[in-house]
Amino acid sequence: MKLKLIFLTLLLTTMQFALAQVRFEAKVSKKKLGVNERLRVDFEMNKDGDNFTPPSFSGFTVVGGPNQSISNSWINGKRSYAKTFSYFLEPTRRGKFTIRQAVIEIDGQTYKTLPVDVEVTGAVDKPKDGDDTDLLASENLHLVAEISKSDPYLNEAITVVYKLYVSTRISVSNWRELDSPKYSDFWSQAIDMKQLKIENGEYEGEPYRYVVLRKTVLYPQKTGKLNIEPLTLSVSVDVPTKRRDIFGGRLYSTVNKTVAAGNRVINVKPLPLEGKPEDFSGAVGEFEFRVTTNKKELDATESLDAKVLVSGNGNLKLFDLPKLNVPNGLEKYEPQHNERVRTNLTGMGGNISDTYTLVPQYKGKYPIPSISFSYFNLKTETYKRITSEEIVINVKNGPEGSSIVSTPEKTEGTNKKAVTQVGNQFRFLKLNANLQPTQKQLFFKSTGYWLSLTAPLLAIPLFLFFGKKRQDRLSDVSGNRVRKADKLARKYLSEAKKNLGSQKEFYIAMERALHNYLKAKLHIQTSDMSKERIERLLKEQDVENTVSIEFIALLESCEFARYTPSSSSAMQQDYDKASRIIATIDKQL
């Protein structure tokens, strides 16, 4: 009898120990949530079971699930097993609710979870969707647009730096742009990012890693409140899950998230009216101004160069240089505009100049009067004026002109002067020479006679040769398409030059010329001309990266400049830039 009692006791103890090894419980992502949030409920067990029955979830609506996950691993020779049923719930009203018992059968035994109480409050400002991979990716990934100044003056440079912050809890495997800001009320210049560098920083007081994706310099062209459109990215995020592989390592799930930098509004202040010069052309920054000539002594009919130069930091490409006035005795030609400007995070820096070619006609001294240049200084917030020095040109040798040198012309027109002959430099045309041939020659047996006789016979092979070439050219469909596009590119580029004074027509013609040039060289249609495809095709053709970037920037300039005020010098610069880029690509293709 004692042996039976001992055996029965051991048996009951063993069964209780075995039953104690089975774990089946309910877990919630939060016990207090807003009515506009979601709740995640996990039913976890450490042994596989059958006939799982969830509760009714009174007071909630099931918006996701059941999602089933299984983890099976071996650590130090011991097997670890976990099976989870997950539900995502949305509350239907405020109040206190109970997640009732779930039921499952494991090894012929029935197990139930303990009830869990949850409180639903009013709506919260920042709802969270539960403890899932999407939420984890959203909470640990942020795209931020940092603006250097929120209240700049008109034409003052500001910088927008786009940073992607990534928490240490997740990782990013890939990203691409979905939508780029247009900057319709700004003159913009993107700064070339040679390579992306991962740096350590903080976001809202927590440690994060971040990478600078884009840097853009903006010059506002309007006053008042201006909107900076957001940059939108599609990011592939690797998020850790609760599952593990057979070696115990955590498994990751890839989630595609769309993040945006958000709209930013800046308040652009107008330039003050007090002290504004009448000849102010819109220059904002800090500049130096001077007028120089390459020679001050020369002879008549020789040429010299006079350069009007502005250097410094500011909106160098967005204003016109003052005009050079010269005395009547100096012939002045249209200036050659030159820009040596670099753009970095502080804005534009360098110099711009107009170089005039002057040719004196008579002997004497010619004073080039001083001219002034005014600009708005951002440091002192006042207008500044710089005046050049007077330059005297001494013409030592040449015909005698008027004893008094007239003042520079202030109106359009040309003063006529008598032509003075200097040596054998110029001679007048003889209108009635009455020339007679020295001897007369008959046409018969002359050189012209034999040429007219043999020329048709000699022309037959040429006609056959050029006829065959013409036939081959007409049958070359691809080549004809290329030649036609080349012709259209030249046509539209010439139209752009004709419309230099009209901004909209100029940039429409410029954009057409660039598109037709690409059709000719890359054999693509206008419908396929996305910026990414153009950049990839130019790279495949071994075109330098800097040239590709300039070409894409020129296309963007054509798109934006149609709706943004632009000066005549900016249009001339874009035209020269287009000619230079097309010539450069031609050399590299």
C-alpha positions in Angstrom: 0.0 0.0 0.0 2.9 2.4 0.8 4.5 1.6 -2.5 1.3 2.5 -4.4 1.0 5.8 -2.5 4.6 6.7 -3.3 4.1 5.8 -7.0 0.9 7.9 -7.2 2.6 10.8 -5.6 5.5 10.7 -8.0 3.1 10.5 -10.9 1.1 13.5 -9.8 4.3 15.5 -9.2 5.6 14.7 -12.7 2.3 15.7 -14.3 2.2 18.9 -12.4 5.8 19.7 -13.4 5.0 18.9 -17.1 1.9 21.1 -16.9 3.9 23.9 -15.4 6.1 23.9 -18.4 3.3 25.0 -20.8 3.0 28.8 -21.1 0.1 30.5 -22.8 -0.5 34.2 -22.1 -1.9 37.4 -23.6 0.2 40.6 -24.1 -1.0 44.0 -25.2 1.2 46.9 -26.7 -0.3 49.4 -24.2 -3.0 49.3 -21.5 -4.1 52.9 -22.1 -4.7 54.4 -25.5 -6.6 57.1 -27.3 -9.7 56.5 -29.3 -7.8 57.4 -32.5 -5.0 54.9 -31.8 -4.6 51.1 -32.4 -3.9 48.3 -30.0 -1.8 45.2 -30.7 -2.7 42.0 -28.8 -0.3 39.0 -28.9 -1.3 35.5 -27.7 2.0 33.6 -27.0 2.6 30.0 -26.3 5.8 27.9 -25.8 4.3 24.7 -27.3 2.4 24.1 -30.4 -1.4 23.7 -29.9 -4.6 23.1 -31.8 -8.0 24.7 -32.0 -7.0 28.2 -31.1 -10.1 30.3 -30.2 -9.6 34.1 -29.8 -11.9 36.2 -27.6 -14.7 38.4 -29.0 -12.8 41.7 -28.5 -15.8 43.5 -27.2 -15.5 47.3 -27.7 -12.9 46.9 -30.5 -12.9 46.4 -34.3 -10.3 43.9 -35.7 -8.4 45.8 -38.4 -5.5 43.3 -38.8 -4.8 39.7 -38.0 -4.6 37.1 -37.0 -0.9 37.1 -38.0 0.9 34.0 -37.0 4.6 33.8 -36.3 6.8 30.9 -35.1 10.2 31.0 -33.6 12.2 27.8 -33.2 15.9 28.0 -32.0 18.6 26.0 -30.3 20.8 27.8 -27.8 23.5 25.8 -25.8 21.9 22.6 -26.8 18.4 23.6 -25.5 15.5 24.0 -27.8 13.4 27.2 -27.6 10.0 27.3 -29.2 7.5 30.2 -29.5 4.3 30.6 -31.4 2.3 33.9 -31.5 -1.1 34.9 -32.8 -1.3 38.7 -33.3 -4.3 41.0 -33.7 -4.5 44.8 -34.4 -7.6 46.4 -32.8 -9.3 49.8 -33.2 -11.5 51.0 -30.3 -15.1 51.9 -31.1 -15.6 54.3 -28.1 -14.2 55.5 -24.9 -14.3 53.4 -21.8 -12.7 50.5 -19.9 -12.7 47.2 -21.7 -11.4 43.7 -21.0 -9.6 41.5 -23.5 -11.2 38.2 -22.5 -9.7 34.7 -22.4 -8.3 33.0 -25.5 -8.5 29.2 -25.6 -6.1 26.6 -27.1 -5.5 22.8 -26.8 -2.0 21.6 -26.1 -1.2 17.9 -25.7 -4.9 17.2 -25.1 -5.2 19.8 -22.4 -7.1 23.1 -22.6 -5.4 26.3 -21.7 -6.7 29.8 -21.3 -5.1 33.2 -21.1 -5.8 35.6 -18.2 -8.1 38.6 -19.0 -6.3 41.9 -19.6 -7.9 45.3 -18.8 -7.5 48.2 -21.3 -8.6 51.8 -20.9 -9.6 53.9 -24.0 -9.4 57.7 -23.5 -10.1 60.7 -25.8 -8.2 61.3 -29.1 -4.5 62.0 -28.8 -2.4 64.6 -30.8 0.0 62.0 -32.2 -1.7 58.6 -32.6 0.4 55.5 -32.7 -0.7 52.4 -34.6 0.5 49.7 -32.2 3.8 47.9 -31.8 4.3 46.7 -35.4 7.0 47.1 -38.0 5.4 50.1 -39.7 5.1 51.9 -36.4 8.7 51.1 -35.5 9.9 52.4 -38.9 7.9 55.5 -38.6 9.1 56.4 -35.1 12.7 55.8 -35.9 13.0 57.4 -39.3 12.8 61.2 -39.9 13.5 63.5 -42.8 14.3 67.1 -41.7 14.7 70.3 -43.8 17.1 72.7 -41.9 16.8 76.3 -43.1 19.6 78.7 -42.3 17.4 81.8 -41.9 13.6 82.1 -41.7 13.3 85.9 -42.3 15.8 86.9 -45.1 15.8 90.0 -47.2 14.7 89.9 -50.8 17.6 88.4 -52.8 19.5 87.3 -49.6 20.9 83.8 -49.8 19.5 81.1 -47.5 20.4 77.4 -47.3 18.2 74.4 -47.1 19.9 71.2 -45.9 17.9 67.9 -46.1 19.0 65.4 -43.4 17.7 61.8 -43.0 17.8 60.8 -39.4 17.9 57.0 -38.7 17.7 55.5 -35.2 20.2 52.8 -34.1 17.2 50.4 -33.7 16.7 50.2 -37.4 18.8 50.4 -40.6 18.2 51.8 -44.1 19.0 49.6 -47.2 17.9 51.9 -50.0 16.1 55.2 -50.8 14.9 57.1 -53.8 13.2 60.5 -54.5 9.5 60.5 -55.1 8.9 64.2 -55.4 11.4 67.1 -55.5 10.6 70.6 -54.4 10.1 73.1 -57.3 11.2 76.4 -55.5 8.9 78.4 -57.8 9.5 81.7 -55.9 13.2 81.3 -55.6 16.4 81.3 -57.7 17.9 78.0 -56.7 21.3 76.3 -57.0 21.9 72.7 -55.9 25.3 72.0 -54.4 26.9 68.9 -55.7 27.1 66.1 -53.1 30.1 64.0 -54.2 29.4 61.2 -51.6 27.1 60.6 -48.7 28.7 60.5 -45.2 27.0 58.9 -42.2 27.4 61.1 -39.0 26.3 60.8 -35.4 23.9 63.3 -33.9 20.7 63.8 -31.9 17.1 64.0 -32.8 14.7 65.3 -30.1 17.3 64.5 -27.5 17.9 60.9 -28.6 21.0 59.6 -30.3 20.6 59.1 -34.0 22.7 58.6 -37.1 22.1 61.0 -40.0 23.1 61.6 -43.6 22.9 64.8 -45.5 21.1 64.0 -48.8 20.8 67.4 -50.4 22.0 71.0 -50.0 20.3 73.8 -51.9 21.0 77.6 -51.9 17.9 79.7 -52.5 17.6 83.4 -53.3 14.0 84.6 -52.7 12.6 86.6 -55.6 9.4 87.8 -53.9 8.5 89.4 -50.6 6.1 88.1 -48.0 5.5 84.5 -46.8 6.9 82.0 -49.3 6.4 78.3 -49.1 9.3 75.8 -49.5 7.9 72.6 -50.8 8.8 69.3 -49.1 11.2 66.7 -50.4 9.6 63.3 -50.4 11.5 60.0 -50.3 10.7 56.3 -50.5 12.9 54.5 -48.0 13.5 50.7 -47.6 13.8 50.2 -43.8 15.0 47.0 -42.1 13.1 46.6 -38.9 13.9 43.9 -36.3 11.1 41.4 -35.4 10.5 39.1 -32.5 11.5 36.1 -34.6 14.9 34.5 -34.6 16.7 32.1 -36.9 18.0 28.6 -35.9 21.2 30.2 -34.6 19.4 32.6 -32.3 19.9 35.7 -34.5 17.1 38.2 -34.8 15.2 38.2 -38.0 14.5 41.5 -39.8 11.6 42.6 -41.9 11.9 45.2 -44.7 9.3 47.9 -44.8 8.9 50.6 -47.5 8.2 53.9 -45.8 7.4 57.3 -47.4 8.9 60.2 -45.5 8.6 64.0 -46.3 10.5 67.0 -44.9 7.3 68.9 -44.5 6.4 72.4 -45.8 8.5 75.2 -44.5 7.4 78.9 -44.6 9.8 81.8 -44.6 8.9 85.5 -44.3 10.9 87.5 -46.9 11.5 91.1 -45.9 11.5 93.8 -48.6 14.6 96.0 -49.0 14.2 99.3 -47.1 13.1 102.3 -49.1 15.1 104.8 -47.0 18.3 105.7 -48.7 17.6 103.5 -51.7 19.7 104.9 -54.7 17.9 105.7 -58.0 20.4 103.5 -59.9 20.0 100.5 -57.6 19.8 97.4 -59.8 19.1 94.8 -57.1 22.6 93.8 -55.9 22.4 92.4 -52.3 25.6 91.3 -50.5 29.1 92.6 -50.0 30.9 93.7 -53.1 33.9 95.6 -54.6 33.7 97.6 -57.8 36.3 98.9 -60.2 36.7 99.9 -63.8 40.1 99.2 -65.5 41.7 99.3 -69.0 44.5 97.2 -70.4 46.3 100.2 -71.8 46.1 104.0 -71.4 48.4 105.0 -74.4 47.9 103.9 -77.9 47.6 105.1 -81.5 44.4 105.8 -83.5 42.6 102.8 -84.9 44.2 100.5 -82.3 42.0 98.9 -79.7 41.9 98.7 -76.0 39.7 96.8 -73.5 37.8 98.5 -70.7 36.5 96.1 -68.0 33.7 96.9 -65.5 34.1 94.4 -62.7 32.1 93.5 -59.6 33.5 91.0 -57.1 32.5 89.7 -53.7 29.7 87.6 -52.1 26.0 88.0 -53.0 23.5 87.5 -55.7 26.1 88.0 -58.5 23.9 86.4 -61.2 20.8 88.4 -60.4 21.6 92.0 -61.3 23.0 94.0 -64.2 26.3 95.9 -64.2 26.3 99.6 -64.8 26.9 100.8 -68.3 30.2 102.4 -69.4 30.0 105.8 -71.0 32.8 107.0 -73.3 33.5 110.2 -75.3 32.4 110.5 -78.9 35.9 110.1 -80.2 36.0 106.5 -78.9 34.1 103.8 -80.8 32.5 101.4 -78.3 31.4 97.9 -79.2 28.9 95.6 -77.4 30.5 94.2 -74.1 31.4 90.6 -73.6 29.9 89.4 -70.3 31.9 87.0 -68.2 31.0 85.2 -64.9 33.3 83.4 -62.6 30.9 82.5 -59.8 31.0 79.6 -57.4 28.1 78.6 -55.1 28.5 77.0 -51.7 26.5 77.0 -48.4 27.1 80.7 -47.9 25.8 81.6 -51.3 27.4 82.9 -54.5 30.9 84.2 -54.5 33.3 85.3 -57.2 33.1 88.1 -59.8 31.2 89.2 -62.9 32.4 91.6 -65.6 31.6 93.4 -68.8 34.5 93.9 -71.2 34.2 96.7 -73.7 36.4 97.0 -76.8 37.2 100.7 -77.5 38.8 102.1 -80.7 39.9 105.7 -80.8 39.5 107.5 -84.2 41.6 110.6 -83.7 44.6 111.9 -81.9 44.0 113.4 -78.5 43.2 112.7 -74.8 39.9 111.0 -74.0 38.6 110.9 -70.4 36.4 107.9 -69.5 34.3 109.4 -66.7 33.7 107.6 -63.4 30.6 105.4 -63.0 29.1 104.2 -59.7 27.7 101.0 -58.4 25.2 100.7 -55.5 24.3 97.6 -53.5 22.5 96.7 -50.2 24.9 95.5 -47.5 23.4 92.8 -45.4 25.8 93.3 -42.4 25.0 97.0 -41.9 21.5 96.7 -43.5 22.2 99.9 -45.4 22.8 100.9 -49.0 26.4 101.4 -50.2 27.8 103.2 -53.2 31.2 102.7 -54.9 32.4 105.1 -57.5 35.2 104.3 -60.0 38.1 106.7 -60.8 38.2 108.7 -64.1 40.5 107.1 -66.7 42.3 109.2 -69.4 43.2 107.6 -72.6 46.1 109.2 -74.5 46.0 108.7 -78.3 49.5 109.7 -79.4 49.4 109.2 -83.2 46.5 109.6 -85.6 44.5 112.1 -87.7 43.7 115.4 -86.1 40.2 115.6 -84.8 38.3 118.3 -83.0 40.3 120.3 -80.5 37.7 119.8 -77.9 36.8 116.3 -76.9 33.0 116.0 -76.5 31.4 114.5 -73.4 30.1 110.9 -73.4 26.9 110.3 -75.3 23.8 110.0 -73.1 21.4 109.3 -76.0 21.3 106.8 -78.7 22.7 108.0 -82.1 25.8 108.4 -84.1 27.6 111.7 -84.9 28.9 111.7 -88.5 32.4 112.9 -89.1 34.4 113.4 -92.3 36.6 110.5 -93.3 40.3 111.3 -93.0 42.6 109.3 -95.1 45.8 108.2 -93.4 48.5 107.1 -95.9 47.4 104.1 -97.9 45.3 102.6 -95.2 42.0 103.3 -97.0 41.2 104.4 -100.6 37.9 105.3 -102.1 36.2 103.1 -104.7 36.3 104.2 -108.3 32.8 104.1 -109.6 33.6 104.9 -113.3 36.8 103.1 -114.2 36.1 102.6 -117.9 38.4 99.6 -118.1 39.0 97.9 -121.5 40.4 94.4 -122.2 44.0 94.5 -123.6 43.1 91.9 -126.3 40.1 90.1 -127.7 39.9 86.3 -127.9 37.5 84.3 -130.0 35.3 81.7 -128.2 36.0 78.9 -130.7 38.8 76.7 -129.4 39.2 78.8 -126.3 39.4 77.3 -122.8 35.7 78.1 -122.2 34.8 76.3 -125.4 36.6 73.1 -124.4 35.2 73.2 -120.9 31.7 73.6 -122.1 32.2 70.7 -124.5 33.7 68.2 -122.0 32.0 69.3 -118.8 28.7 67.3 -119.4 30.7 64.1 -120.1 32.7 64.6 -116.9 29.6 65.4 -114.9 28.0 62.0 -115.6 30.1 60.0 -113.1 29.6 62.7 -110.5 25.8 62.6 -111.0 25.9 58.8 -110.6 28.1 59.0 -107.5 26.0 61.7 -105.7 22.8 60.0 -106.8 23.8 56.8 -105.1 24.9 58.8 -102.0 21.5 60.5 -101.9 19.7 57.2 -102.3 21.7 55.7 -99.4 21.0 58.8 -97.3 17.2 58.6 -98.0 17.2 54.9 -97.0 19.0 55.6 -93.7 15.9 56.2 -91.5 17.8 56.3 -88.3 20.4 58.7 -89.7 17.7 61.0 -91.1 16.0 61.1 -87.7 19.3 62.1 -86.1 20.0 64.8 -88.7 16.5 66.1 -88.4 16.8 66.4 -84.6 20.2 68.0 -85.0 18.7 70.6 -87.4 15.8 71.2 -85.0 18.3 71.7 -82.1 20.2 74.3 -84.0 16.9 75.9 -85.1 15.5 76.2 -81.5 18.9 77.4 -80.2 18.8 80.2 -82.7 15.2 81.0 -81.8 16.3 81.2 -78.1 19.0 83.7 -79.1 16.5 85.8 -81.0 14.2 85.8 -77.9 16.9 86.9 -75.4 14.7 89.8 -74.4 11.5 87.8 -73.8 11.9 85.4 -70.8 9.1 82.9 -71.4 9.7 82.5 -75.2 13.5 82.3 -74.6 13.3 79.4 -72.1 10.7 77.5 -74.1 12.9 77.6 -77.1 16.0 76.7 -75.0 14.2 73.6 -73.5 13.1 72.4 -77.0 16.7 72.8 -78.2 18.1 70.6 -75.4 15.4 68.0 -75.9 16.0 67.8 -79.6 19.7 67.6 -79.0 19.2 64.5 -76.7 16.9 62.9 -79.3 19.7 63.3 -81.9 22.6 62.0 -79.7 20.9 59.4 -77.4 18.1 58.2 -79.7 15.4 58.7 -77.1 11.9 60.2 -77.4 10.7 63.3 -75.5 8.3 61.1 -73.5 11.2 59.1 -72.1 13.2 62.1 -71.0 13.1 61.8 -67.3 16.1 63.4 -65.4 17.2 60.0 -64.0 17.1 58.4 -67.5 19.0 61.3 -69.1 21.7 61.1 -66.3 22.0 57.3 -66.7 22.3 57.5 -70.5 25.0 60.2 -70.3 26.9 58.1 -67.8 26.7 55.1 -70.1 28.1 57.2 -72.9 31.1 58.1 -70.6 30.1 61.7 -70.3 31.8 63.4 -67.3 29.7 63.5 -64.2 30.1 67.3 -63.9 28.9 67.8 -67.4 25.8 65.6 -66.7 25.0 67.6 -63.6 25.3 70.9 -65.5 23.0 69.6 -68.3 20.3 68.5 -65.7 20.7 71.8 -63.9 20.2 73.6 -67.2 17.0 71.7 -67.9 15.7 72.5 -64.4 16.7 76.2 -64.9 14.6 76.2 -68.1 11.6 74.7 -66.2 11.8 77.1 -63.3 12.9 80.3 -65.1 9.7 80.5 -67.1 7.8 81.3 -63.9 10.6 83.2 -62.0 11.8 86.7 -62.7 15.1 86.7 -64.5 17.5 89.4 -65.8 18.8 89.7 -69.3 22.3 88.8 -68.1 21.0 85.6 -66.5 19.3 84.6 -69.9 22.6 85.4 -71.7 24.5 83.3 -69.2 22.1 80.3 -69.7 22.4 80.6 -73.5 26.2 80.6 -73.3 26.0 77.7 -70.9 23.8 75.7 -73.2 26.2 76.2 -76.1 29.2 75.2 -74.0 27.5 72.1 -72.6 26.4 70.9 -76.0 29.9 71.4 -77.4 31.4 69.6 -74.5 29.1 66.6 -74.8 29.8 66.4 -78.5 33.5 66.1 -77.8 32.9 63.3 -75.2 30.3 61.2 -77.2 
